[in-house]
Amino acid sequence: MRHVSQAMRHIPRQSLILIFAAQAAAGYLPARLGWGVPIGDRATAGGIPPELPPGPFFAIWAVIFTAYLAFAIYALREDTDLSRTLTAPVTATGALNTLWMLSSQLIGNPLLDLLLIIPILVTSWWGAYRFDRMRDQAKGAPSMLADALTGLLAGWLTAATAISVPRAGRYLLNQGPTDSEWIALWSVLAVVSAGAYVFKRRISRSWWFYGAVGWGLIGVIVNNWTRTGFGYFGWIALVFGVWLVARRLLNPGTGALGAMK
């Protein structure tokens, strides 16, 4: 692991542009070329899972990719502590996300999707952690951009991991997309709750993380109020989301700096 960490430190800043292009191609080309099944179509094949936000909620990726491209351009032009600090984790997150998108479209195995999304979650949290360590020293627009990018990636990938857990569980149990809805509900909320607690205490103080996680929970609420008929699922997710935000307001957390003390 030490050799891997040392190697990651020497990733050139220019790699961010290439990884951005790879992600864009992985999300666009397979469907255009007729390879595999689009991610959204595969997720709703056979029915709509109660934990899956409607399609428009995944438009958050447009915001994330825009921030990714903006930071990639910044890193390409500016050799600063900020660009050097975040190049490795942001590159790793983008590269692993490219692999996940290809696998999800071309293979579509729910268990494999979960196993592939976990390392993306880890690298996204790594980026948020590294930025939080320099948060008080970083200033200006590049710092705000880096905060938004790392926080949104970490938050949305936490939500995506939570959503992937019940899907993988149903696959292992040979169940349909609407089976075991109570287990699906509590597994999603358990992953989000544990993730938010650890992130706040040990990773970062970013508000963007909670914005992305909250957006995912709102998607779960809307999905169950408008598409599945599991209204109680939506109400429980709403109460949980309000509680999560209230905890963040009352206790901002310590983040990476607190973890170092």
N, C-alpha and C positions, 0 to 999 in steps of 0.2 A: 504493500500500500504506500509505503514511503516513496518508492521509485515512481509510482503512478502520480502521486502528489507533486513530486519534483518535475515530472514531465509536463503536467498540466500548467505549471507556472510559466512554461516557455511557449505556450500557444500564442502565435502571432495575432495582433489585434485585427489584422486584415481578415482573419478567418470568420469573423462575425458576419461580414457581408456574404461570404460564400454559404454559411449555414443558413442565413435568412433566405437566400435563393433556393437552397435545398428544401427548406420547409415549404416555401411557396409551391415548388414543383411537386412535392409529395402530396400536397393537399389538392392540387388542381389536375395534374396530368393523368393519374390513373383513371379517373372518371371520364375524362375527355377521350382517352384511348380505349375505353371499354374494358379496362382491367379491374377485376374484382368487383366489389360492391361498395357504393358510397357509405361512409361511416354512419350517417343519419338513417339511411335505409336499412342498414344491417341492425342498428340498435332497436328499431321498431318492428322488425320482421316478426310476425306472429302475435303482435299486440304491443300495447304501450306500457312499459314498466312504470310503476308509481313513483319511482325515484328519479325518473329521467325528465329534465326540464325540456320545454318545447324548443323547437329549432331556433327561434329568434334569440333565445338566451345565449346561444353559442356564438352570437355575434361579438361577444366579448373578445374573441380571438382576433377580430379586426383591430380592436384597440391595442391588444397585446402585441400583435405583429407590427403595428405602426410604431409603437414605442421601441420594439426590437430594432426595426430598421433605423429609426432616428438615433438610437444609441450606437448602432453599428457604424453609421456615418460619422458620429462624433468620435468613436474610438479609432476609426480609420484616419481621421484628420488630426487628432490630439493625443499625444503621448503623455498622459497625466497619471497621477496616483489612482484616480478613479477608473480610468480605462484599463490600466494594468491590473487593478484589483478584481474587476468584474469580468474581464475577458474570458478567463478559464471557466467559471461556473455558468456564465450565460451561453458560451459556446457549447459546453457539454449539455446543457438543457435543450438547446436547439437541435443538436445532433441526435440526441435520444428521442426527442419529439418527432423528428423526421422518421426515425425507425419505427416508432409507434404508429404513426399515420399510415405508413406503408403496410405494416403488419395487419392493422385493423381493417384495411380495405382489401388486401390480397389474401389474407388468411382468415381473419375474423373469429379467432378462437377467444372466447371471453376470459378464460384463465390466462392465456398468454398475454392478452391485453393488460390484465391486472399486473402480471409479473413485469411487464415492460414499463408500466406507468410508475411503479414504485421508485426505480432509479431516477426518473425524471423529477419526481417529487423531491427526492433527496438533493439533487443538484440545484433545483430551484430554491430550496431552503438554504443551501450553501451560499448562493448568490445574495439572498436577503440577509444572511448572517454577516457576510463580508461587508456589505454596504453599511449595516447597522454599526459595525465596529468603527467606521469612519464617518458616521452620520454627523457628528458634531463638528468635524473639521471640513467636510465637503460643503461648498456653498454654490449658489447660483442655479441657473437653468439645468446644466448637466446633472447636478445633484438631484434636483426634483425629478428629472427624467429617469435617473437610475433608481430612485425610490419607487416611482410608479411602476417601472418595468419589473423590478425584483419582487415587489409586493404583490402585484397582479399575478405574476407567474406562480408565486408560492401559494397564493390564496386560491386561484382557480384550479391548480393541480391538486390541492387538498380536497376541493369539492369533487373534482373528477375522480380521484382515488376513492372517495367515499361512495360515489355512484357506481364505480366498477366492482366494489366488493359484493353487493347482493347479486349482480349479474353473473359474476364468477361462481358464487355459491349455488345459484339456480342451475347453472351449467353442470356443476359437479353432481347435483342431485337429480339431474334430468327433469327439471321442472320448467313450466312455461313462464313467460315474462310477468304474469300477474299473480303467480303463486307466492305463498309465504310473504304476503305484503307486510305483516307486522314485523317479521324478522328483517325484511328489507328496510323498513322505517328505522328500526332501532340500530341496525348496523350502520346506516348512513349517519345518523345523529351521533353515534358513538365515535366514529372516525373523525367527524368534524369537531366534536367536543374535545377529544384527546389532542387532535392536531392544533386547535386554537389555543389550548392550555400550554402545550409545549412551545408553540411558536412565540406566544406572548412572554413566557417565562425565560426562554433560553435562546431564541433566535433573533427576533427583531421587534421593534416598536412600531412598525409600519401600519398606518391606517389603511393602506391600499389592500393589504391582505384581507382585512375584514370586509372591505367593499366587494372583493371578488367572491369570498365565501358567502356573503350575504346575497349577492346576485344569484349564486347557485341555489341557495335556499328559497329565494323568491320564485325561481324557476320551478322548484319542486312543488311549492304551494300552488302556483298557477296551473301546473300540470294536473294536479289532483282536483282542483276546483272546476276545471274546464274540460278535461279529457278523460279521466279514468273513473270518476264517480266515487273515488276514495276520499271523500271530503274530510274525514277525520284525520287522514294523513296530512292534508294541507294545514289544518288547524294546529296540529301538534308541531309541525315544522315552523309555523308562524310563531307560536309561543316560544319555541326553542330559539328561534332567530332573535326575537326581542330580548330574551334572557342573555344571549351571547353578546349582543351589542351593549346591553346595560352593564355587563361585567367589564367590558372594555372601557366604557366611559368612567366607571367607578375606580378601576384599577388599570392604569395605562401599561403596566408591565415593565420589565427591566431589559428584555432583549439580550443581544449578544454581550453588551457591556456588563450587564448584571451577571451573566454566566461566567465572566472572567474573574469576578471578585472572589 
